[in-house]
């Protein structure tokens, strides 16, 4: 299981990247942003901490407010394959919001980092209360996932 991290509900004013500047929140009305920010938790982690373990269950996604993480998978021989580096304004852990399957990779901090987290319940509450805002948020997540898949395809094609 991932290391327990410091969590607080007083997140918004202390964060580095304003929510409205984060691409997955583009197009949301202020009421939608306020709905999410009021439910988000702050998580702080020092450099070198595992935030997510591969194959563990999950029910929240992380928005990087400051810092950097690396996403990697463990190989059978014990080595690691780095899949991506993510920085302020990026997010991870969204796959467990979209489907109820175990985490697919490790996520480890490269620098001291601050995150906001949103749970699957927060997404469901947004859907119940503001379905139009929920739709915009899911579309933005899908766009970002598509960009990541395209980048992965290009890297794979270039190395094989």
PyMOL commands that set and color helices and strands:
alter all, ss='L'
color gray80, all
select helices_A, chain A and resi 12-14+19-21+23-25+30-37+95-98+120-129+131-159
alter helices_A, ss='H'
color red, helices_A
select strands_A, chain A and resi 6-8+41-45+50-52+60-66+68-74+80-87+91-92+106-109+113-119
alter strands_A, ss='S'
color yellow, strands_A
deselect
rebuild
show_as cartoon
